[in-house]
Amino acid sequence: MTIELLLNDYCITIETMFCDEATIQVTAGKGGDGLSSFLHEKFRAKGGSDGGNGGDGGSVYLISSNSTNTLYDYKTKRRMKAENGEQGKRYKKHGAQGKDLEVRVPIGTQVFDEASGHKLFDFTKNGQKFLAAKGGEGGFGNAHFVSSVRQAPQVAELGEKGEEKTLKLELKLIADVGLIGLPNVGKSTFLSVVSAARPKIADYPFTTIILNLGVVDGSKHGIKGFSFVIADIPGLIEGASKGKGLGDEFLRHVERNRVLVHFIDSNSEDFAKDFKDINRELLEFSKDLVLKPQIVVITKTDAANDFQEKLQRLQNELKKEKKVKIINKKPLLISAATHAGVKELVSLVAQTLQKQLLSSLSSPRRRGTTTKAGEKVFTARDIVGSTFHIEEIGGKFIITGAKIERFARKTDFSNYHSKARMLDIMSKMGIMKELEKRGAGVGSEIEVSGKKFKL
């Protein structure tokens, strides 16, 4: 299957399968363990601690790119993992950091956390970067813990595990204008006339089964210095919002459009019914869709006669319409085959689109949580405060809290000195005092972040 992606004055043809949904699992790299080592060289019998720190694990980033417009690759390649950090080395040398993994997604991709359903990020332009999974921090080597009172520490930290997430990707192709209507009403023919796109055109319903994009150069239609992107939305039918026909598979893409052009076939038996059927599906899918400016067009006028009565009934319907935002109460008549009315339609689309753009620019910007360059970074592992909670279950004391859990993950409890450091940290945080109040003593079982040990 061929998809044509048009950018500025050229067209990129991609041999692929269109896919607008995918679920992927991203795993960041584990941080390297710190090294516990002592320098042993000739003439330096007590060279001291020389274990280096472990390298941080690589992170997984999603990056928007205009070189692709499908999520098809991620139907088969669902697991993605960044490199682990290297272990610390002798002579205070740090381990190498794991390489980050960059995953390319199309512009228009929305990222959701599969477990909660929360939207994490929305790619709206080329080159945006989103931190999907943060790499684990490398552990400190024993050289890090050298101080005036601790000359030869035997403590080294473990590297932290990298984040692991299951993400749902949904693609909503971004276009300025969406062409909507029943199957076989001439949307693809119109797109081929006003742009360089070459969608499949045939005289039977559901010819278009993928989204086609085309760039309209306004200068070729008497509009200087303005161009816009049109999306040919595959034909909708009654019941599409509930999955009938091609279903709601393509309705989500209409949400991205600023202006809708509603095509009605001049050979239809009832223009007004066609108009109401399509808008009913838009309304049932999302109330916002019918609020978008809509231009009504009667197509194939060169191949039809005596449709004035049907046209009048449609005009009466448009005058009464209150839910749908109609731009032209008198439908435009066009023939893509003879180009009749095409220039007038393109001009009206451009005028409507320019008004929408000016309106959006004058409205106040919403505050967001994105950083510069569009990168939105989540630091769920950041430590805020030193709060903790202790719960006793079956004689075992379970301790929770961001800070203490992080220390536990980086502690090697098989190492006596590392365990002693953990107990010292618990004492400084007030945890040991609280455990004593609850009756804990020598030999009591403790669990922190899934790690179990005895006092």
C-alpha positions as CSV (number, residue, x, y, z in Angstrom):
1,M,0.0,0.0,0.0
2,T,1.3,3.5,-0.9
3,I,1.0,6.6,1.2
4,E,2.0,10.0,-0.2
5,L,3.2,12.6,2.2
6,L,3.5,16.0,0.7
7,L,5.8,18.6,2.2
8,N,6.0,22.1,0.8
9,D,6.8,21.6,-2.9
10,Y,7.7,17.9,-3.0
11,C,6.0,14.6,-2.4
12,I,7.4,11.7,-0.4
13,T,6.0,8.3,-1.3
14,I,6.2,5.7,1.4
15,E,5.5,2.0,0.7
16,T,3.8,0.9,4.0
17,M,0.6,0.0,5.7
18,F,-1.3,2.8,7.4
19,C,-1.7,2.2,11.1
20,D,-2.8,4.8,13.7
21,E,-2.7,2.7,16.9
22,A,0.0,0.8,18.6
23,T,1.0,-0.4,22.1
24,I,4.7,-0.5,23.0
25,Q,6.8,-1.4,26.0
26,V,9.7,0.9,26.7
27,T,12.4,-0.1,29.2
28,A,15.2,2.3,30.2
29,G,18.7,1.0,31.0
30,K,19.8,-0.1,34.4
31,G,22.4,2.0,36.1
32,G,25.8,0.3,36.6
33,D,26.8,-0.8,40.0
34,G,29.4,1.1,41.9
35,L,32.7,-0.7,42.6
36,S,34.2,-1.5,46.0
37,S,37.9,-1.7,45.4
38,F,41.2,-0.8,47.1
39,L,44.4,0.3,45.4
40,H,47.2,-2.2,45.7
41,E,50.5,-1.1,44.1
42,K,54.1,-1.5,44.8
43,F,55.3,1.0,47.4
44,R,51.6,1.9,48.1
45,A,50.4,-0.8,50.4
46,K,47.6,1.4,51.7
47,G,46.5,3.2,48.5
48,G,43.0,3.6,49.8
49,S,39.5,3.2,48.2
50,D,39.6,3.5,44.4
51,G,36.3,2.0,43.2
52,G,34.6,4.2,40.6
53,N,30.9,5.0,40.1
54,G,28.6,3.1,37.8
55,G,27.3,4.8,34.7
56,D,23.7,5.9,34.3
57,G,21.4,3.7,32.3
58,G,20.3,5.0,28.9
59,S,16.8,6.6,28.6
60,V,14.1,6.0,26.0
61,Y,12.9,9.1,24.1
62,L,10.1,9.4,21.6
63,I,10.8,12.0,18.9
64,S,8.3,13.3,16.3
65,S,9.5,13.1,12.7
66,N,7.9,14.2,9.4
67,S,9.6,11.3,7.7
68,T,6.9,8.9,8.7
69,N,3.1,9.0,9.0
70,T,2.2,5.6,10.3
71,L,2.7,3.6,13.4
72,Y,2.8,0.3,11.5
73,D,6.4,-0.5,12.5
74,Y,5.4,-0.7,16.1
75,K,2.8,-3.4,15.4
76,T,5.6,-5.9,15.2
77,K,8.4,-4.2,17.1
78,R,6.7,-3.6,20.5
79,R,9.6,-3.9,23.0
80,M,12.3,-1.2,23.1
81,K,15.2,-1.1,25.5
82,A,18.0,1.4,26.1
83,E,21.5,0.3,27.1
84,N,22.5,-0.4,30.6
85,G,25.2,1.7,32.3
86,E,28.6,0.0,32.9
87,Q,29.9,-1.0,36.3
88,G,32.4,1.3,38.0
89,K,36.1,0.6,37.5
90,R,39.3,0.6,39.5
91,Y,41.4,3.7,39.8
92,K,38.3,5.8,40.4
93,K,37.2,5.4,36.8
94,H,33.5,5.7,36.2
95,G,31.6,3.2,34.1
96,A,30.3,4.4,30.7
97,Q,26.7,5.7,30.5
98,G,24.3,3.6,28.6
99,K,23.2,5.0,25.2
100,D,19.8,6.6,25.0
101,L,17.3,5.0,22.6
102,E,15.4,7.4,20.3
103,V,12.1,6.1,18.8
104,R,10.7,8.0,15.9
105,V,6.9,8.6,15.7
106,P,4.8,10.6,13.3
107,I,3.7,14.2,14.0
108,G,0.2,14.0,15.5
109,T,1.0,11.0,17.7
110,Q,-0.5,11.1,21.2
111,V,1.1,9.1,24.0
112,F,-1.0,7.5,26.8
113,D,-0.1,5.5,29.8
114,E,-1.8,2.2,29.2
115,A,-2.4,1.4,32.9
116,S,-4.0,4.7,33.8
117,G,-5.2,6.0,30.4
118,H,-3.7,9.4,31.2
119,K,-2.4,11.4,28.2
120,L,1.3,12.0,28.7
121,F,2.3,13.9,25.6
122,D,0.9,15.2,22.2
123,F,3.3,15.6,19.3
124,T,2.1,18.5,17.2
125,K,5.2,19.5,15.3
126,N,8.5,18.1,13.9
127,G,11.4,17.5,16.3
128,Q,9.6,17.4,19.6
129,K,11.2,15.1,22.2
130,F,9.5,13.3,25.1
131,L,11.2,11.3,27.8
132,A,9.3,8.1,27.9
133,A,11.4,6.1,30.3
134,K,14.3,7.5,32.4
135,G,17.4,5.5,32.8
136,G,18.5,4.2,36.3
137,E,21.2,6.1,38.1
138,G,24.5,4.5,38.5
139,G,25.6,3.5,42.0
140,F,28.4,5.2,43.9
141,G,31.7,3.4,44.2
142,N,33.5,3.2,47.5
143,A,35.9,6.1,46.5
144,H,32.8,8.4,46.7
145,F,32.4,7.7,50.4
146,V,35.9,8.6,51.5
147,S,36.0,11.4,54.1
148,S,38.1,12.7,56.9
149,V,36.5,10.2,59.4
150,R,36.1,7.4,56.9
151,Q,39.4,6.7,55.2
152,A,38.7,3.2,53.7
153,P,35.0,2.7,53.2
154,Q,33.9,-0.7,52.0
155,V,30.5,0.5,50.8
156,A,29.4,0.6,47.1
157,E,25.9,1.2,45.8
158,L,23.9,-0.8,43.3
159,G,22.7,0.8,40.2
160,E,19.0,1.6,40.0
161,K,16.7,-0.1,37.5
162,G,15.5,1.9,34.6
163,E,11.9,2.9,34.3
164,E,9.6,0.4,32.4
165,K,6.3,1.5,30.9
166,T,3.6,0.3,28.6
167,L,2.5,3.1,26.3
168,K,-0.4,3.3,23.9
169,L,0.2,5.4,20.8
170,E,-2.6,7.0,18.9
171,L,-2.0,8.9,15.7
172,K,-4.2,11.8,14.6
173,L,-2.8,13.1,11.4
174,I,-2.6,16.9,11.4
175,A,-4.2,18.7,8.5
176,D,-5.7,22.1,8.2
177,V,-8.7,21.0,6.3
178,G,-10.7,17.7,6.4
179,L,-12.8,16.4,3.5
180,I,-15.8,14.6,4.8
181,G,-18.9,12.9,3.3
182,L,-20.4,9.6,2.2
183,P,-18.3,7.1,0.2
184,N,-17.7,7.9,-3.5
185,V,-18.7,11.6,-3.4
186,G,-15.6,12.9,-5.1
187,K,-13.3,13.9,-2.2
188,S,-10.3,12.0,-3.7
189,T,-10.9,13.5,-7.1
190,F,-11.0,17.0,-5.7
191,L,-7.8,16.3,-3.7
192,S,-6.0,15.2,-6.9
193,V,-7.1,18.4,-8.7
194,V,-6.0,20.9,-6.1
195,S,-2.7,19.2,-4.9
196,A,0.0,16.8,-6.1
197,A,-1.5,13.9,-4.2
198,R,-2.5,10.9,-6.2
199,P,-5.1,9.0,-4.2
200,K,-6.8,5.9,-5.6
201,I,-9.9,7.0,-7.6
202,A,-12.6,4.6,-8.9
203,D,-16.4,4.5,-9.5
204,Y,-17.3,2.4,-6.5
205,P,-17.8,3.0,-2.7
206,F,-14.9,2.8,-0.2
207,T,-12.2,3.4,-2.8
208,T,-10.3,5.3,-0.2
209,I,-9.3,3.0,2.7
210,I,-6.4,5.1,4.0
211,L,-5.9,8.7,4.7
212,N,-4.5,10.8,1.9
213,L,-2.8,14.1,2.5
214,G,-2.2,16.9,0.0
215,V,-0.7,20.4,0.2
216,V,-2.6,23.1,-1.6
217,D,-0.4,25.9,-3.0
218,G,-2.6,28.9,-2.8
219,S,-0.7,30.8,-5.5
220,K,-1.9,28.3,-8.1
221,H,-5.5,29.2,-7.2
222,G,-5.2,33.0,-7.0
223,I,-4.2,33.1,-3.3
224,K,-0.7,34.4,-2.9
225,G,1.5,33.5,0.0
226,F,-0.8,31.0,1.6
227,S,-0.8,27.2,1.5
228,F,-2.6,24.5,3.6
229,V,-2.8,20.8,4.1
230,I,-5.9,18.8,3.2
231,A,-6.8,15.4,4.5
232,D,-9.1,13.1,2.5
233,I,-11.0,11.3,5.3
234,P,-12.3,7.9,4.0
235,G,-16.0,7.8,3.4
236,L,-18.3,7.7,6.4
237,I,-21.7,6.0,6.6
238,E,-24.6,6.0,9.0
239,G,-23.5,4.2,12.1
240,A,-19.7,4.9,11.6
241,S,-19.4,6.3,15.2
242,K,-20.4,2.9,16.4
243,G,-18.0,1.0,14.2
244,K,-20.2,0.4,11.1
245,G,-18.5,0.3,7.7
246,L,-15.0,1.6,8.2
247,G,-16.2,2.5,11.7
248,D,-14.7,5.2,13.8
249,E,-11.2,4.3,12.7
250,F,-10.8,7.6,10.9
251,L,-13.1,9.9,12.8
252,R,-10.4,10.7,15.3
253,H,-8.4,12.3,12.5
254,V,-11.2,14.9,12.0
255,E,-10.5,16.2,15.5
256,R,-7.2,17.7,14.2
257,N,-8.8,19.6,11.3
258,R,-9.5,23.3,11.6
259,V,-12.0,23.5,8.8
260,L,-14.3,20.7,7.3
261,V,-15.5,20.6,3.7
262,H,-18.7,18.5,3.5
263,F,-19.1,16.9,0.1
264,I,-22.5,15.8,-1.1
265,D,-23.0,13.9,-4.4
266,S,-25.3,15.6,-6.8
267,N,-26.7,12.2,-7.8
268,S,-27.9,11.5,-4.2
269,E,-31.6,11.1,-3.7
270,D,-31.7,13.4,-0.7
271,F,-29.1,16.1,-0.1
272,A,-30.6,17.1,3.3
273,K,-30.6,13.5,4.6
274,D,-26.9,13.0,3.6
275,F,-26.0,16.2,5.4
276,K,-27.8,15.2,8.6
277,D,-26.5,11.6,8.5
278,I,-22.9,12.6,8.4
279,N,-23.2,15.3,11.1
280,R,-25.1,12.9,13.3
281,E,-22.1,10.6,13.3
282,L,-19.7,13.5,14.0
283,L,-21.9,14.6,16.9
284,E,-22.1,11.1,18.4
285,F,-18.3,10.7,18.1
286,S,-17.5,14.1,19.7
287,K,-19.5,17.2,20.3
288,D,-16.5,19.3,19.3
289,L,-16.6,18.1,15.7
290,V,-19.8,19.9,14.8
291,L,-18.4,23.1,16.2
292,K,-15.7,23.2,13.5
293,P,-16.4,25.5,10.6
294,Q,-18.1,23.5,7.8
295,I,-18.3,24.3,4.1
296,V,-21.1,22.5,2.3
297,V,-20.4,21.5,-1.3
298,I,-22.4,19.7,-4.0
299,T,-20.1,17.7,-6.2
300,K,-20.2,16.1,-9.7
301,T,-22.5,18.8,-11.0
302,D,-21.3,18.1,-14.6
303,A,-22.8,14.6,-14.5
304,A,-26.2,15.5,-12.9
305,N,-29.4,17.2,-14.0
306,D,-32.5,18.5,-12.2
307,F,-31.3,18.6,-8.7
308,Q,-32.6,22.1,-7.9
309,E,-35.5,20.8,-5.7
310,K,-33.1,18.7,-3.6
311,L,-30.7,21.7,-3.4
312,Q,-33.5,23.9,-2.2
313,R,-34.5,21.4,0.6
314,L,-30.8,21.3,1.7
315,Q,-30.6,25.2,1.8
316,N,-33.8,25.3,3.9
317,E,-32.1,22.7,6.2
318,L,-28.9,24.8,6.5
319,K,-30.9,27.9,7.4
320,K,-32.5,26.1,10.3
321,E,-29.3,24.4,11.4
322,K,-28.1,25.5,14.9
323,K,-25.8,22.8,16.1
324,V,-23.5,22.7,13.1
325,K,-21.3,25.8,12.3
326,I,-22.1,26.3,8.6
327,I,-20.0,28.8,6.7
328,N,-22.1,29.0,3.6
329,K,-25.9,28.7,3.8
330,K,-25.9,28.3,0.1
331,P,-23.9,25.2,-1.0
332,L,-21.2,25.6,-3.5
333,L,-21.6,23.7,-6.8
334,I,-18.4,22.2,-8.2
335,S,-17.1,19.6,-10.7
336,A,-13.6,18.4,-10.0
337,A,-13.7,16.7,-13.5
338,T,-14.2,20.0,-15.3
339,H,-12.7,22.2,-12.5
340,A,-15.9,24.2,-12.4
341,G,-16.2,25.9,-9.0
342,V,-12.9,24.6,-7.7
343,K,-11.2,27.9,-7.5
344,E,-14.1,29.4,-5.6
345,L,-14.1,26.6,-3.1
346,V,-10.3,26.8,-2.5
347,S,-10.7,30.6,-2.0
348,L,-13.5,30.1,0.6
349,V,-11.5,27.4,2.3
350,A,-8.5,29.7,2.5
351,Q,-10.5,32.6,3.9
352,T,-12.2,30.4,6.5
353,L,-8.9,28.9,7.5
354,Q,-7.2,32.2,7.8
355,K,-9.9,33.5,10.1
356,Q,-9.5,30.3,12.3
357,L,-5.7,30.8,12.4
358,L,-6.1,34.5,13.4
359,S,-8.6,33.6,16.1
360,S,-6.3,30.9,17.6
361,L,-3.4,33.3,17.6
362,S,-5.3,36.0,19.4
363,S,-6.6,33.7,22.1
364,P,-4.5,33.3,25.3
365,R,-2.1,30.4,25.3
366,R,-2.8,27.6,27.7
367,R,-0.3,26.9,30.3
368,G,1.5,23.6,29.9
369,T,4.1,21.5,31.5
370,T,6.4,21.2,28.5
371,T,10.0,22.4,28.6
372,K,11.9,24.1,25.8
373,A,12.1,22.3,22.5
374,G,8.8,20.7,23.3
375,E,10.4,18.1,25.7
376,K,8.2,17.1,28.5
377,V,10.2,15.3,31.3
378,F,8.7,13.3,34.1
379,T,10.8,12.8,37.1
380,A,8.6,10.5,39.2
381,R,11.7,9.3,41.0
382,D,12.7,12.7,42.2
383,I,13.0,12.8,45.9
384,V,10.8,15.4,47.7
385,G,11.2,15.5,51.5
386,S,11.9,12.5,53.7
387,T,8.4,11.3,54.6
388,F,7.8,7.6,55.3
389,H,5.1,5.3,56.4
390,I,5.4,2.1,58.5
391,E,2.9,-0.7,58.4
392,E,3.1,-3.9,60.4
393,I,1.7,-7.0,58.7
394,G,2.1,-10.5,60.3
395,G,5.1,-9.4,62.4
396,K,6.9,-7.8,59.4
397,F,7.4,-4.1,59.2
398,I,6.9,-2.7,55.7
399,I,8.4,0.8,55.2
400,T,7.3,3.0,52.3
401,G,8.5,6.5,51.2
402,A,10.2,7.8,48.1
403,K,13.5,8.6,49.7
404,I,14.0,5.5,51.8
405,E,12.8,3.2,48.9
406,R,15.4,4.7,46.6
407,F,18.2,4.1,49.1
408,A,17.0,0.5,49.5
409,R,17.1,-0.1,45.8
410,K,20.7,1.0,45.7
411,T,21.8,-1.0,48.8
412,D,23.5,-4.4,48.5
413,F,22.2,-6.1,51.7
414,S,24.6,-9.0,51.2
415,N,27.4,-6.6,52.0
416,Y,27.7,-5.9,55.8
417,H,29.0,-2.4,55.3
418,S,26.3,-1.4,52.8
419,K,23.6,-2.8,55.2
420,A,25.1,-0.8,58.1
421,R,25.0,2.4,55.9
422,M,21.3,1.7,55.2
423,L,20.6,1.4,58.9
424,D,22.4,4.6,59.6
425,I,20.3,6.4,57.0
426,M,17.1,5.0,58.6
427,S,18.3,6.2,61.9
428,K,19.0,9.8,60.6
429,M,15.5,9.8,59.0
430,G,13.8,8.9,62.3
431,I,12.7,5.5,61.0
432,M,14.6,3.5,63.6
433,K,13.0,5.5,66.4
434,E,9.6,4.9,65.0
435,L,10.3,1.2,64.7
436,E,11.3,1.0,68.3
437,K,8.0,2.7,69.3
438,R,6.1,0.0,67.4
439,G,8.0,-2.8,69.2
440,A,10.6,-3.7,66.6
441,G,14.0,-4.9,67.9
442,V,17.0,-7.0,67.0
443,G,15.9,-9.8,64.6
444,S,12.7,-8.0,63.4
445,E,12.0,-8.4,59.7
446,I,12.0,-5.3,57.6
447,E,10.8,-4.8,54.0
448,V,11.6,-1.7,51.9
449,S,10.9,-1.6,48.1
450,G,10.6,-5.4,48.0
451,K,13.9,-5.9,49.7
452,K,13.8,-7.8,53.0
453,F,16.4,-7.8,55.8
454,K,16.6,-8.2,59.6
455,L,17.6,-5.6,62.2
